Amino acid sequence: MSHTPPPAALSVVIAEDAAVVREGLVGLLGDRGMRVPAAVGTPDALLAAVDEHRPDAVVADIRMPPTHRDEGLRAAAELRRIHPGLGILLFSQYIETSYAHTLLADGSAGIGYLLKDRVLDVDEFVDALHRVVAGGTALDPDVIARLLTARPGLDQLSERERETLGHMAAGLTNAAVAARMGISQRAVEKHAAAIFDKLDIPRTSTTHRRVQAVLHYLGSPPR
């Protein structure tokens, strides 16, 4: 009798200069059955670790040595260029819409940006990590709220449409949006149709492409 082999453990490289946080992430992911072949503290070490271990994903702080500005973000951009299929989940203590714009500039597939406080919700953090590995998107709700506020023309959306757009931009499927909002999937589809009409975003036949269209809109710098 043949048996289906168990799925391989997700491999994740961690980049965080604070040793306590770094070790905490190693333990958290290990407890969830993931493999952490390297946990490093600098952008250069991150690039080297990914080249050596070829992980499924990277979890990295945006602000890293030497200047603690955007070294992690720039390392992520380099990794996307060299390893286009790599899932990347970045986190920060601060809400910076410019970070989100930079992340989304060359496409949103396999990208996540969470605030550090969100990591404390282990289930949400792990779900976000799996989402980016699968080629999806995971944006922090507070970051999305700031993006929505910064964009012109979004005042034409109703409150429910704005809520729907926020969930879609976070990378949730229609079913997940419906569950979050306590409405039917049909209602979500109606809200989405209204959003695309009002924002002049072409409607398509698949949720994935609709989400990418919304993220492309949100990721463009405000005009």
C-alpha contacts under 8 A as a table, 3 or more apart, distances in Angstrom:
res1	aa1	res2	aa2	distance
9	A	33	G	6.46
9	A	34	M	5.29
9	A	35	R	6.13
10	L	33	G	7.68
10	L	34	M	4.94
10	L	35	R	5.94
10	L	55	P	7.93
10	L	56	D	6.34
10	L	57	A	8.00
11	S	34	M	6.07
11	S	35	R	4.73
11	S	36	V	5.80
11	S	37	P	7.04
11	S	55	P	4.91
11	S	56	D	5.19
11	S	57	A	6.58
12	V	34	M	7.21
12	V	35	R	6.20
12	V	36	V	5.02
12	V	37	P	6.93
12	V	38	A	7.77
12	V	55	P	5.44
12	V	56	D	5.97
12	V	57	A	4.89
12	V	58	V	5.47
12	V	59	V	7.05
13	V	36	V	5.70
13	V	37	P	6.29
13	V	38	A	5.23
13	V	39	A	5.87
13	V	40	V	7.98
13	V	46	L	7.61
13	V	49	A	7.22
13	V	50	V	6.99
13	V	55	P	6.40
13	V	57	A	6.53
13	V	58	V	4.87
13	V	59	V	6.35
14	I	22	R	7.09
14	I	25	L	7.66
14	I	26	V	7.59
14	I	36	V	7.38
14	I	38	A	6.50
14	I	39	A	4.56
14	I	40	V	6.22
14	I	46	L	7.65
14	I	58	V	5.87
14	I	59	V	4.88
14	I	60	A	5.77
15	A	22	R	7.24
15	A	39	A	5.84
15	A	40	V	4.87
15	A	41	G	5.42
15	A	42	T	6.68
15	A	43	P	7.30
15	A	46	L	6.04
15	A	58	V	7.59
15	A	59	V	6.26
15	A	60	A	4.47
15	A	61	D	6.34
16	E	19	A	7.22
16	E	21	V	7.07
16	E	22	R	5.42
16	E	39	A	7.62
16	E	40	V	6.36
16	E	41	G	4.94
16	E	42	T	7.18
16	E	60	A	5.92
16	E	61	D	5.43
16	E	64	M	7.15
17	D	22	R	7.13
17	D	40	V	7.17
17	D	41	G	3.99
17	D	42	T	6.34
17	D	61	D	7.92
17	D	64	M	6.30
17	D	65	P	7.25
18	A	21	V	5.49
18	A	22	R	6.08
18	A	41	G	7.24
19	A	22	R	4.95
19	A	23	E	6.07
19	A	41	G	7.69
20	V	23	E	5.35
20	V	24	G	6.10
21	V	24	G	4.96
21	V	25	L	6.21
22	R	25	L	5.26
22	R	26	V	6.39
22	R	39	A	6.78
22	R	40	V	7.80
23	E	26	V	4.99
23	E	27	G	6.27
23	E	39	A	7.90
24	G	27	G	5.20
24	G	28	L	6.11
25	L	28	L	4.96
25	L	29	L	6.07
26	V	29	L	5.46
26	V	30	G	6.01
26	V	36	V	6.52
26	V	39	A	7.33
27	G	30	G	5.02
27	G	31	D	6.02
28	L	31	D	5.21
28	L	32	R	6.56
28	L	122	V	7.86
29	L	32	R	5.06
29	L	33	G	6.58
29	L	34	M	5.32
29	L	35	R	7.28
29	L	36	V	7.54
29	L	126	V	7.95
30	G	33	G	5.16
30	G	34	M	5.01
30	G	35	R	6.13
30	G	36	V	7.18
31	D	34	M	7.32
36	V	39	A	7.02
37	P	53	H	6.84
37	P	55	P	7.99
38	A	49	A	6.42
38	A	53	H	7.96
40	V	45	A	6.04
40	V	46	L	6.21
41	G	45	A	6.94
41	G	46	L	7.60
41	G	64	M	7.74
42	T	45	A	5.26
42	T	46	L	6.28
42	T	64	M	6.46
42	T	65	P	6.12
43	P	46	L	4.94
43	P	47	L	6.37
43	P	64	M	7.04
43	P	65	P	7.52
43	P	71	E	6.44
43	P	72	G	6.01
43	P	75	A	5.90
44	D	47	L	5.25
44	D	48	A	6.33
44	D	75	A	7.90
45	A	48	A	5.08
45	A	49	A	6.01
46	L	49	A	5.10
46	L	50	V	6.23
46	L	75	A	7.77
47	L	50	V	5.36
47	L	51	D	6.31
47	L	75	A	7.07
47	L	79	L	7.04
48	A	51	D	5.15
48	A	52	E	6.19
49	A	52	E	5.07
49	A	53	H	5.91
49	A	54	R	7.77
50	V	53	H	5.30
50	V	54	R	5.05
50	V	55	P	6.30
51	D	54	R	5.75
55	P	58	V	7.27
55	P	86	L	7.51
56	D	86	L	5.89
56	D	87	G	6.27
56	D	133	V	6.43
57	A	86	L	5.55
57	A	87	G	4.34
57	A	88	I	5.57
57	A	89	L	7.50
57	A	129	L	7.74
57	A	132	V	7.86
57	A	133	V	6.15
58	V	86	L	7.49
58	V	87	G	6.31
58	V	88	I	4.90
58	V	89	L	6.11
58	V	90	L	7.99
59	V	88	I	6.21
59	V	89	L	4.85
59	V	90	L	5.75
59	V	91	F	7.71
60	A	72	G	6.42
60	A	88	I	7.81
60	A	89	L	6.51
60	A	90	L	4.93
60	A	91	F	6.40
61	D	64	M	6.49
61	D	72	G	5.77
61	D	73	L	7.94
61	D	90	L	5.66
61	D	91	F	5.08
61	D	92	S	5.88
62	I	69	R	7.40
62	I	70	D	5.50
62	I	71	E	6.41
62	I	72	G	4.15
62	I	73	L	5.05
62	I	90	L	6.09
62	I	91	F	5.99
62	I	92	S	5.71
63	R	67	T	7.84
63	R	68	H	4.39
63	R	69	R	4.76
63	R	70	D	4.96
63	R	71	E	5.85
63	R	72	G	5.67
63	R	73	L	7.52
63	R	92	S	7.01
64	M	67	T	6.81
64	M	68	H	4.38
64	M	69	R	6.62
64	M	70	D	6.85
64	M	71	E	5.40
64	M	72	G	5.74
65	P	68	H	4.99
65	P	69	R	7.97
65	P	71	E	6.89
66	P	71	E	7.84
67	T	70	D	7.95
67	T	71	E	7.55
68	H	71	E	6.75
70	D	73	L	5.14
70	D	74	R	6.29
71	E	74	R	5.18
71	E	75	A	6.13
72	G	75	A	5.02
72	G	76	A	6.14
72	G	90	L	7.89
73	L	76	A	5.03
73	L	77	A	6.38
73	L	90	L	7.62
73	L	99	Y	7.51
73	L	103	L	7.86
74	R	77	A	5.07
74	R	78	E	6.35
75	A	78	E	5.08
75	A	79	L	6.17
76	A	79	L	4.99
76	A	80	R	6.17
76	A	88	I	7.06
77	A	80	R	5.16
77	A	81	R	6.39
77	A	103	L	7.61
78	E	81	R	5.10
78	E	82	I	6.30
79	L	82	I	5.11
79	L	83	H	5.46
79	L	84	P	7.31
79	L	86	L	7.63
80	R	83	H	5.20
80	R	84	P	4.72
80	R	85	G	7.47
80	R	86	L	6.77
81	R	84	P	5.78
83	H	86	L	5.63
85	G	110	G	7.52
85	G	135	G	7.87
86	L	110	G	7.02
86	L	133	V	7.06
87	G	110	G	4.72
87	G	111	I	6.20
87	G	129	L	7.85
87	G	132	V	5.03
87	G	133	V	4.54
87	G	134	A	7.64
87	G	135	G	6.89
88	I	110	G	6.23
88	I	111	I	5.14
88	I	112	G	6.18
88	I	132	V	6.55
88	I	133	V	7.64
89	L	111	I	5.96
89	L	112	G	4.36
89	L	113	Y	5.85
89	L	114	L	7.50
89	L	128	A	7.85
89	L	129	L	6.50
89	L	132	V	7.03
89	L	138	A	7.89
90	L	112	G	5.92
90	L	113	Y	4.82
90	L	114	L	6.34
91	F	113	Y	5.46
91	F	114	L	4.67
91	F	115	L	5.22
91	F	116	K	5.66
92	S	95	I	7.40
92	S	113	Y	7.87
92	S	114	L	6.69
92	S	115	L	4.99
92	S	116	K	5.38
93	Q	115	L	5.55
93	Q	116	K	5.28
93	Q	117	D	7.39
94	Y	115	L	6.73
95	I	115	L	7.21
95	I	142	D	7.53
95	I	143	V	5.97
95	I	146	R	7.93
96	E	99	Y	5.45
96	E	100	A	7.02
96	E	143	V	7.47
97	T	100	A	5.09
97	T	101	H	6.22
97	T	143	V	6.82
97	T	146	R	6.96
97	T	147	L	6.22
98	S	101	H	4.97
98	S	102	T	6.14
99	Y	102	T	5.14
99	Y	103	L	6.17
100	A	103	L	5.04
100	A	104	L	6.10
100	A	113	Y	7.24
100	A	143	V	7.85
100	A	219	G	6.64
101	H	104	L	5.29
101	H	105	A	5.89
101	H	218	L	7.89
101	H	219	G	4.70
101	H	220	S	6.27
101	H	221	P	6.43
102	T	105	A	5.19
102	T	106	D	7.98
102	T	219	G	7.77
103	L	106	D	7.17
103	L	107	G	7.74
103	L	108	S	7.18
103	L	111	I	7.28
103	L	219	G	8.00
104	L	107	G	5.16
104	L	108	S	4.96
104	L	111	I	7.97
104	L	215	L	7.33
104	L	216	H	6.91
104	L	219	G	5.25
104	L	220	S	7.90
105	A	108	S	7.68
105	A	216	H	7.77
105	A	219	G	6.38
105	A	220	S	7.09
107	G	212	Q	7.92
107	G	216	H	7.22
108	S	111	I	5.73
108	S	136	G	7.62
108	S	137	T	6.35
108	S	212	Q	6.70
108	S	215	L	6.86
108	S	216	H	7.48
109	A	132	V	7.22
109	A	135	G	4.98
109	A	136	G	5.22
109	A	137	T	5.96
109	A	212	Q	7.81
110	G	131	R	7.41
110	G	132	V	4.08
110	G	133	V	5.97
110	G	134	A	6.81
110	G	135	G	4.03
110	G	136	G	4.99
110	G	137	T	5.71
111	I	132	V	5.48
111	I	135	G	7.59
111	I	136	G	6.92
111	I	137	T	5.19
111	I	138	A	6.52
112	G	128	A	7.11
112	G	129	L	7.71
112	G	132	V	6.33
112	G	137	T	5.56
112	G	138	A	4.29
112	G	139	L	5.42
113	Y	138	A	6.31
113	Y	139	L	4.98
113	Y	140	D	6.05
114	L	118	R	6.36
114	L	119	V	7.63
114	L	138	A	7.49
114	L	139	L	6.02
114	L	140	D	4.66
114	L	143	V	7.90
115	L	118	R	5.46
115	L	119	V	7.33
115	L	140	D	6.46
116	K	119	V	5.42
116	K	120	L	7.55
117	D	120	L	5.62
117	D	121	D	7.78
118	R	121	D	5.52
118	R	122	V	7.98
118	R	124	E	7.39
118	R	125	F	6.69
118	R	140	D	7.76
119	V	122	V	5.92
119	V	124	E	7.47
119	V	125	F	5.25
120	L	125	F	7.68
121	D	124	E	5.48
121	D	125	F	6.16
122	V	125	F	5.04
122	V	126	V	6.04
123	D	126	V	5.27
123	D	127	D	6.01
124	E	127	D	5.04
124	E	128	A	6.10
125	F	128	A	5.13
125	F	129	L	6.29
126	V	129	L	5.00
126	V	130	H	6.26
127	D	130	H	5.20
127	D	131	R	6.15
128	A	131	R	4.99
128	A	132	V	6.42
128	A	137	T	7.68
128	A	138	A	5.38
129	L	132	V	5.43
129	L	133	V	6.35
129	L	138	A	7.86
130	H	133	V	5.13
130	H	134	A	6.24
131	R	134	A	5.17
131	R	135	G	6.55
131	R	136	G	5.05
131	R	137	T	6.27
131	R	138	A	6.76
132	V	135	G	5.00
132	V	136	G	4.74
132	V	137	T	5.46
132	V	138	A	6.65
133	V	136	G	7.14
136	G	171	G	6.33
137	T	169	A	7.89
137	T	170	A	6.41
137	T	171	G	4.81
138	A	170	A	5.18
138	A	171	G	5.60
139	L	143	V	6.79
139	L	144	I	6.70
139	L	169	A	7.13
139	L	170	A	4.72
139	L	171	G	7.27
140	D	143	V	5.19
140	D	144	I	6.32
140	D	170	A	6.80
141	P	144	I	5.04
141	P	145	A	6.16
141	P	166	G	7.16
141	P	167	H	7.83
141	P	170	A	6.86
142	D	145	A	5.04
142	D	146	R	6.35
143	V	146	R	5.15
143	V	147	L	6.21
144	I	147	L	4.93
144	I	148	L	6.06
144	I	166	G	6.11
144	I	169	A	7.23
144	I	170	A	7.34
145	A	148	L	5.15
145	A	149	T	6.23
145	A	166	G	7.07
146	R	149	T	5.07
146	R	150	A	6.20
147	L	150	A	5.06
147	L	151	R	6.32
147	L	218	L	6.61
148	L	151	R	5.36
148	L	154	L	6.99
148	L	166	G	7.83
148	L	218	L	7.31
149	T	152	P	7.92
149	T	154	L	7.88
150	A	222	P	6.70
151	R	154	L	6.35
151	R	218	L	7.33
151	R	222	P	5.49
151	R	223	R	7.91
152	P	155	D	7.42
152	P	222	P	6.85
152	P	223	R	7.39
153	G	156	Q	6.17
153	G	199	L	7.54
154	L	157	L	5.64
154	L	162	R	7.82
154	L	199	L	7.69
155	D	158	S	7.62
156	Q	198	K	7.24
157	L	160	R	7.99
157	L	161	E	5.68
157	L	162	R	6.00
157	L	195	I	6.91
157	L	198	K	7.33
158	S	161	E	5.05
158	S	162	R	6.18
159	E	162	R	5.16
159	E	163	E	6.25
160	R	163	E	4.99
160	R	164	T	6.10
160	R	191	H	7.53
161	E	164	T	4.95
161	E	165	L	6.04
161	E	191	H	5.53
161	E	192	A	7.27
161	E	194	A	7.65
161	E	195	I	6.46
162	R	165	L	5.00
162	R	166	G	6.14
163	E	166	G	5.13
163	E	167	H	6.41
164	T	167	H	5.26
164	T	168	M	6.17
164	T	177	V	6.93
164	T	188	V	7.07
164	T	191	H	6.87
164	T	192	A	7.18
165	L	168	M	5.05
165	L	169	A	5.96
165	L	192	A	7.38
165	L	195	I	7.44
165	L	214	V	7.62
166	G	169	A	5.12
166	G	170	A	6.25
167	H	170	A	5.05
167	H	171	G	6.79
167	H	172	L	5.88
167	H	177	V	6.03
168	M	171	G	5.25
168	M	172	L	5.23
168	M	173	T	6.86
168	M	174	N	7.67
168	M	177	V	7.10
168	M	211	V	5.86
168	M	214	V	7.60
169	A	172	L	7.34
169	A	211	V	6.17
169	A	214	V	6.27
169	A	215	L	5.62
171	G	211	V	6.61
172	L	175	A	7.89
172	L	176	A	5.63
172	L	177	V	6.03
173	T	176	A	5.13
173	T	177	V	6.13
173	T	207	T	6.67
173	T	208	H	7.91
174	N	177	V	5.01
174	N	178	A	6.07
174	N	185	Q	6.04
174	N	188	V	6.39
174	N	189	E	7.33
174	N	207	T	7.15
175	A	178	A	5.12
175	A	179	A	6.29
175	A	185	Q	5.88
176	A	179	A	5.07
176	A	180	R	6.20
177	V	180	R	5.11
177	V	181	M	6.14
177	V	185	Q	7.87
177	V	188	V	7.13
178	A	181	M	5.24
178	A	182	G	5.69
178	A	183	I	4.99
178	A	184	S	5.49
178	A	185	Q	5.38
178	A	187	A	7.82
178	A	188	V	6.19
179	A	182	G	5.13
179	A	183	I	6.70
179	A	184	S	7.87
183	I	187	A	6.40
183	I	188	V	7.30
184	S	187	A	5.20
184	S	188	V	6.54
185	Q	188	V	4.94
185	Q	189	E	6.22
186	R	189	E	5.03
186	R	190	K	6.30
187	A	190	K	5.05
187	A	191	H	6.24
188	V	191	H	5.08
188	V	192	A	6.08
189	E	192	A	5.00
189	E	193	A	6.10
190	K	193	A	5.11
190	K	194	A	6.30
191	H	194	A	5.17
191	H	195	I	6.20
192	A	195	I	4.98
192	A	196	F	6.25
193	A	196	F	5.31
193	A	197	D	6.24
193	A	203	R	7.16
194	A	197	D	5.12
194	A	198	K	6.11
195	I	198	K	5.25
195	I	199	L	6.03
195	I	201	I	7.98
196	F	199	L	5.21
196	F	200	D	5.57
196	F	201	I	4.64
196	F	202	P	6.36
196	F	203	R	6.29
197	D	200	D	5.14
197	D	201	I	6.56
197	D	202	P	7.76
198	K	201	I	7.89
201	I	213	A	6.82
201	I	214	V	7.49
202	P	213	A	7.78
203	R	210	R	6.64
204	T	207	T	7.82
204	T	209	R	6.63
204	T	210	R	6.18
205	S	209	R	7.76
205	S	210	R	7.93
206	T	209	R	5.55
206	T	210	R	6.38
207	T	210	R	5.05
207	T	211	V	6.12
208	H	211	V	5.23
208	H	212	Q	6.31
209	R	212	Q	5.02
209	R	213	A	6.16
210	R	213	A	5.07
210	R	214	V	6.34
211	V	214	V	5.16
211	V	215	L	6.14
212	Q	215	L	5.02
212	Q	216	H	5.97
213	A	216	H	5.06
213	A	217	Y	6.32
214	V	217	Y	5.11
214	V	218	L	6.22
215	L	218	L	4.97
215	L	219	G	5.71
216	H	219	G	5.03
216	H	220	S	6.34
217	Y	220	S	5.56
218	L	221	P	7.74
